């Protein structure tokens, strides 16, 4: 960030924010009513860059731990720690994500170039996002699907081997909408193979993370025709070789990769292996979604509906009309 040399040392601010969810968000592992996010702000002279991340208990992260990990790099950042050097200072995860995206934003502000230009994109196009239906009773999920049936893509959560009735109910309420099923590690290979013909019959387009991470080798026995997408099993390029021959797609989330820098590299490496790309997210505000829009460019599946699941988004936020997300303003990010 050579242009930054004209300014004082970077100053880091880290805070926790809580954003109420509209209703509750339920998956196989539990339920929550608010999104707890961490925001890193890097200030240098008149410029400020921000990044937002979601610590995730499934990956042994806590808000307090992530805040400590970021704060521990305050002196290194003041001494000029670069985005490239950051990659080896923290592992993939929420802490590195918040700092990495804040550095991208700061670089864009200082250079006068948009972040997507600095990443080598000729332009940043609007994208259509999926909309997630939380795990609930079949009747409740059918009603939610009916309300959202005008959206182009619904992702429904299941949490048990006997949840086919939920998929049936959603399909009945939204007969023309594309469907993705997200099992969040709730199945085993025998159950997956038993359900696979029904998923195909119900025109499910993709099954996300059917087996627990670590049990992926069993997928060599998968006999279905619906494509499988790795989520919990793949965080960064480190897991790509192990997943590439077992899955048809990868869900790239900035909170897993540890920021946009690794996410872009993972996107390129996955494409080189012929894998489909899903641009995913945690439940968070528009500040977390904005850098993920770079990963969403040309992706087969976009699932950046975090702000749509909140009772209220931050301002300024992304412009979302129905399921169409416009590129972020420079005031928001990048």
N, C-alpha and C positions, 0 to 999 in steps of 0.2 A: 504494500500500500504506500508507494513512494510519495504520492501526493499528500499523504498525511504528515510528512516530515515538517511541513511549515506550521504545524499546529502543536499545542501542548500535548503531554502524555494523555493516553486514553484513561478515562475514569469509568469504572464499572459500577452500575447500580443493579441490584437484584431484588425482586419482590415477588411475593405470592399474591395471586388474585383468585377470587372465587366467583364463578359465574353460574347462577341457577339454571338448571335444565328444565325445559318445558315438560312437566310431569316427571317421569323417571326413565332412566336408561338401563335396561336389563339385558345381560348376556348370560351365557352358561355359568360364568364364575361369580355372578352377583349383580347387585343393583346400586345405582347412585342417583342422587338428586341434584348434584352440583358438579361442575368441572373445576378442579383445583389446578391452576396453571402457574408456571413460573415465567417471569418476564425479565430478560436481561436487557439493559440499556447501556450502550457504550457511547460516551460523549468525548468529542475531540474538537476543541475550539467551538465554532458555532454549529457543529454538526452532531447529530445523534442517530445511532442505529439501534434497532430493536429486534429481539427475537423472542418467540413464545414457545414453550414446551410443556408437555404433560408427563410428570413422573408417574410411573405405572408399577403398581405393586406386583403384577405378574412377573416383572423383570427385576424384582427386589429393589425397587426405587421408592423413595419417600420424598415428599416435598422438602422436608428439612435437610435430608441428605443431599439432594440436588442443589439446593441453595448454598450449602456448605462447599460442595465441589466447585461451583462457579466462583464463589467468593475467594476461594483459595488461589485462584488465578488472577486476582486483581493486580498484584504487583507485576506479574509476568506481562499482563496486558499493558500496564503502564509503561513497561520497558519495551513495548513494541511487538509482543507476541503476534505472529501472523496467523491468518486462517489456515495456511498450510501446516504450520508448526503445531497448531491446536490439535490436529488430527492424531498426533502421537502423545499429546498430554492428557487426553481423556479418552475413555473407551466409547464405543457407540452407545448412545442413550440420550436422555432428556437434557442433561447438563450441557453436553457438547452441542446438542441441537440448538439450544437457546443462544449460546455464544456464537456458534457458527453462523446462524441466520442474522444475528446482530452485526457481525462483521461484514457479511454480504451487504446488509442495508447501509452500514456506515461507508463502505467502499463506494456504493452507488451514490450516496449523498455527496461525498467528497469529489468524486470524479465527474459528476454531472451526467453520468450514463445510467440508464436503468439496469437493474441487476440481470435481467434477461439478456440484455445486450452484452454485458460482461461475460455471461455464460455461453455466448456464441449463438444465441437464437436470433434469427432474422426478424421475428415478430413474436408476440405472445397473443394467442387466440383465445376467445371465450371457450369454455368447456361445459358440457352437461354432466351434472353429478348424479350419482345414485342417491336414494333416500332410504335411510335405515328404519326398519320396523323392529322395535325392541321385543325381546322374548316375553310372551304373555300367553293367555289362554287362546285357543283357536278362535273363539268368537271375538275376542278383543283385537287380535291380530287381523282378522278379517275386516273388522270395522276400520281399523287404521289403514288397511290396504284399500278399502273402498274410498276413503277420504283422499288418499294419495294416488288413486288409480290413473290420474291424468299425467303422472310423472313417467318419464321414459324408462326408468330403471329403479326397481325396488330391491333392497337387500334385507332379507329376513333372517333373524337370529333363531337358531334352534339350540337345544341344550340337552337332549336325551335321545336315545335310540328310537323311542316311540313318538317322536315329534313330527312324523309324516302328516298327521292330521292338521298340524299348523300350516304346513306347506300347501296341503289341499285347500284349506280354508282361504289362504291368501290368494291362491290361483283362482278360486271361485269368485272372489271379490274383485280381482283385477285381471280379467281373462286375457287382455291384450298387452299387458305390461311385461317387459323383460324382467326376469327374476334371477337373483343370486342367493344362494343359501350359504350362510356363515355358521359353521358348527362350533367355532371357538374351541377346538380340540376335544369335543364331546363324544366322538364316536370311536369305534375300533374297526379294523379292516373287515371283519365278518359283517358287521352292521352296515358299513359303507357299501359293501357289495350287495347286501340284501336290499338296501334302499335305492341303489343306483338305477335300476330300471324304472322305478317310480319317479325319481328325479327327472329322468329323460322324458317320461310320459307327460309330466307336468311342465315340460319345456323350460327347465332350469338351465341357465346358460353357463353357470360356474358354481363349483363347490369350494368354499374357502376353508382352509385348515381343518380338514375332517378329523385327523388323528392328533393325539398329543405330540407336541414337539419332542423329538427324541425317538419317536416310534415310526419315523418316516420310512425306514427300510421296508416296512410291511406293505408300502404302496406298490411294490413290484407285483403284488398280487391283485391290484385293482383291476376290475373287469368292466367298469362302466365306460360310457362314452362321453359323459359330461366332464369338461376340463376341470382340473384341480388347481387351486391357487395356494401357494405357500404364504403364510402370514407369520405366526409365532415362530415357525421354523427358520425364518430367514430375516436377519437383521441387516447384514452388510455383505460385502463381497466375500467375506470369510466363509460364509455358509453356502455360497452360490453353487460351487461344484457338487456339494452333497445333495442339493435340491434339484439341480438342473435335469437329471434323468428321471425324477420321480413326479415332478409337477409340470404343468403346462404354462403356468403363469406365476408371477411373483408380485406380492403386495408391498410396494415401497412406501414406507412411512418415515418421515423425517425424525420422529422420536425414536425409531429403531436404528436408523442409519447413523444417528448422531449429527444430523444437519444436512443442508443442501449439498455441500461439497461431496460427501460420500454418496448421497442419493443420486447425484448426476453420474458419478462413476459406476454405481451399481446399475443404473438404468442402461448405460452403454454396454456394460458387460453382459447383462441379461439379454439384451437385443442380439448381441453377437452369438449367443447360444440358442437363438430362435425362440425365446420365451416371450409370452405376452406380458404386458405391463399393466398393473393396477396401481393407480395413485391413491393411496389411502391416508387416513388420518385418525387421530384420537378425537374425543369430543372436546372442542376448544373454540376459540374465537377466530375471527377473520385474520388476525395477525399470524396465527399458526398456519392457516390455509394458504396465505399469499405466496410464500416461497414454494409450496407444494404444487402450485399451478405450473411451475416450470417442468416438474416431473410429469404432469398431466398432459403435456403437449404430445399429441399422437398416441396417447395411451388407449388400449382397448377398453379399459374400464376406469372410470373416475369416481372416486368415493370420497369427496371432500365436503360432506354435508354437516360438518361440526357446527357451524353457526346456525344452521336450520334447526338443530336440536336444542338450542338454548332458548331460554325465555327472553333474552335480550343479548344482542351482539355489541361489541365495542364500537365506538365512533371515532374517526371514520372507519367503516367496515367495507367489506367487499360488496359490490353491487350484484345482487342475486335476484334474477327475475324468473320465478318458477324454479326450474332446475338449472338454469343457465347462469354460470358465474363469469363475470367480466374480469379482465385483468385488473390488478390492484392499482390504485392511485399511488403516486410517490409519497403522499402524506401517510399512507398506511404502512407501506413497506416497499423497499427496492426501487 
